[in-house]
């Protein structure tokens, strides 16, 4: 089996076996999983994990943090409704109280509705007649209430000019139609949209009662509708006054697992989170100022781990792996298993479920963290306790079925508010599949409603059509992922968060841990875990420690990323459910914010049912940089603060300020300004009417300033995290509004707003460049001559001749302040940083030593070059980074008194020469094979699909996938999955050379180092060095004598029967590398040098051995024990590949020593 690592079974002994340190032995809890019905596989209860007791008192107020609001009318089970006689659709609220009790609130007396425009001539007396003529067309729709709403206006173009002209006062009256069920809203809307053609209804247009068929606010989901109308926000606090609710106490009426279950009217809810940006002023009076507080949410972090099933033909039987002998496999030089000639599909079973329970979801680990490891075995034995045995328990079950049942029982007893883990959605759905295959009764009911099974669905961020239109997909991820719904619980999948926020090569758990926590994680393969679990109590203890470390690392990842806080604050800002901010995009966020603000100002929003055909035709200004390596003239980077939101506010761009062409004559020319773009448009200025969109943006920007001020003032580290998450949510929300107005997928696209915004930005950038170069010159009295060498969207790079970094910082601030006066508030140009020295290569490709203060540099900042790209090999990133470190010195030199001074020509040439020599040295090492294979691994994503037919041309990674499938027919791939690969010596084209790194290592396939130099390194480094050296010298970097060397042997043992027929005839002298007979180690000239050659070989061997020991020490630290052998197979860690290379080098060095000792002239030397 390729990539499977079965270890030779060692005999069990009464001693410590693997030399594990002594520890107190504790008995593993053997849980037979007996039920009241006598079924061994039925769930057991875990009373010690239940929440604290709650005594209901209907006279007391209830306060809770809202975790989820959902439409309960979708349930198909009558038992889901504790009040089946209720005529209105039920809305369920789930939350957590300040004391940590779970709560489920059923809302009654709420009906979904829509608005339909009517004329002022339509009166209350007309309502019965209108419903009568409408009735034949809505036979399956129940309208529960109809009323006329006045003093509201639609969100559409500016209309005051029309009313001044004494035209009929339209758009001020609406018919509000409430329906029985949420699904009826859409049906009714579609009928009303064709009202002008309906028999009996179309006559009302001629009577002057109706005038338009636009339906307003029908495409709001029931849960969003009730949250908008009541003012609730996801993650916010909600209050219910005493005697305004009723407890559901009878057990047969309880339809949730929550401790508190109440029924109340929607009108009796009072949001209790003050200072929400979209909050109504009247709601703030009811607030007890709980802004920023978080309830003691129960968090369950879990990981499921598989084992190899030794009974592949009896998967449905109630069994667990038995300690049978495992066939040993011959190992190669890299200590990894060889591949059998015939592929054998491994059958996996769920071996373990590791769980960590906590109520501390920020900062460091809490003392209340408890780990439970669910395991199963037919022969439970005593296991040495983990190092933190006080907080870690191992629960052993006789079968996998019993273990799965117990886990479900535990989860529902613990009743977590948040379920998290790395790829937790995929893992729980895998458990559901496994439970179904094993026929575990009633498994999968993991939410807070015992009658609703967990649901999962697959999703991709981008469609295949959009992906095909992209030139490349290096900057994002499009992996297919699963959405898991556990009713009443937040599912926080850390893999999906990492994929959105970070740019990794494979997105494995180990790589995420390395990036976020800056620590290496031990990785044991499924066969390795199986062998260790079956071997002995000592090796079982190692498995338990491994599982315990993994789940604790995962919880550290959750805390370090502050993901729960970030999405909770995003929900508070946008008003959405927390899960919606996690799984849905930017459009829905502004859609919610728009409804909230419009409700506050009595404005209704039209609903568009036609697909937007228009799309953006304009783009931001991007000026090509002046390509250069500059060590003399610093550049100050200036950028506009919140450019697009500021433009929208400054120019009052909104749906309701858009002026119709015919209405301009009713206004003064000073009352409006012309929009930009291919669509002719005008917008009234704010002194006539403040637009809705600018008003919302002002809320966000003002609130963000307040939050950032509070961040500076607070000393509470937890509150700092909360506030940071909030200000980030406000920033993201504000920046997304521009996209909402221009996207084709938008529910309210308005191209005049979007194109005017983007063209104003481009115009401002162009004007800024001209003004800087005209104003800030020595001729005009400025200290230095300024020239803009690069401009992109919202920033400019201002080059200042013959000045220091300290002065450039000061001049940059002066320029930003002066230029800000050119535009109306809140548009403001800000100083960001200084680059010196720096390299400008092309658009969005540059690097420089960054300064924000004159005393010391911040870092080397690189954008768009290969050191930042994951589809290039790690070695190229290392080369680029080190070249930049040479070209951008951070320390003082003999030629400069201050680091901030200009670099003279002598020092500049010295840096260039050093960088060139470094590149020559590295290329020589590459061609000699002195780097480990891990430095040559690149990854590419399966963006268009997993089949070759999905691609027009042969792709490197897609062709590799096909070869892997032939070797491992059971292997599956997902859309968007990133495939690691290396280039081997086989084949001539890139797609023929690509191979799986582990397969290449295990099978001794040599890498094509020359191909790497020519196709992965040369072109990329040339882009930099062509700015530093003449063309002939650049070419010499990759074609000189240093390139005329041969690579070492492949990293692994040779394979195939051909190796038995190879008879070497010559060898190389260990002293001078001349050819010598195969039985000789040195040539005649080097015989006198045998002692020195031997000393050199022994020294090399000792150095390699020390390096190998040091690498193993790092691995032992990661595995938590210095006594256990290193079995880690973390291919995302450079240590894994360095260790493999060290083993190979050690064997070669030992072979050279033995060869010298066997030379006939050994004694003579």
Secondary structure by P-SEA (a helix, b strand, c coil): cccccccccccccccccccccccbbbbcccccccccccccccccccccccccbbbbbccbbbbbbbccccccccccccccccccccccbbbbbbbccccbbbbbbbbcccccbbbbbbcccccccaaaaaaaaaccccccccccbbbbbccccccccccaaaaaacccccccbbbbbbbccccaaaaaaaaaaacccccccaaaaaaccccccccccccccaaaaaaaaacccccbbbbbccccccccccccccccccccccccccccccccccccccccaaaaaacccccccccbbbbbbbbbbbbbbcccccccccccccccccbbbbbccccbbbbccbbbbbbbcccbbbbbbcccccccccccbbbbbbbccccccccccccccccbbbbbbccaaaaaaaaaaaaaaaccccccccaaaaaaaaaaaaaaaacccccccccccccccccccccccccaaaaaaccccccccccbbbbbbcccbbbbcaaaaaaaccccccccaaaaaaaaccbbbbbbcaaaaaaaaaccaaaaaaaaaaaaaaaaaaaaaaaaaaaaaaaaaaaaaacccccccccccaaaaaaaaaaaaaaaabbbbbbbccccccccccccbbbbccccccccbbbbbbbbcaaaaaaaaaaccccccccccccccccccccbbbbbcccccccccccccccaaaaaaaaaaaaaaaaaaaaaccccaaaaaaaaaaaaaaaaaaaaaaaaacccccccccaaaaaaaaaaaaaaaaaaaaaaaacccccccccbbbbbccccccbbbbbbccccaaaaaaaaaaaaaaaaacccccbbbbbccccccccccccccccccccccccccccccccccccccccccaaaaaaaaaaaaaacccccccccccccccccaaaaaaaaaaaaaaaaaaaaaaaaccccccccbbbbbccccccccccccccaaaaaaaaaaaacccccccccbbbbbbbcccccccccccccaaaaaaaccccaaaaaaacccaaaaaaaccccccaaaaaaaccccccccccccccccccccccccccccbbbbcccccccccccccccccccaaaaaaaaaaaaaaaaaaaaaaaaaaaaaaaccccccccccccccaaaaaaaaaaaaaaaaaaaaaaaaaccccccc
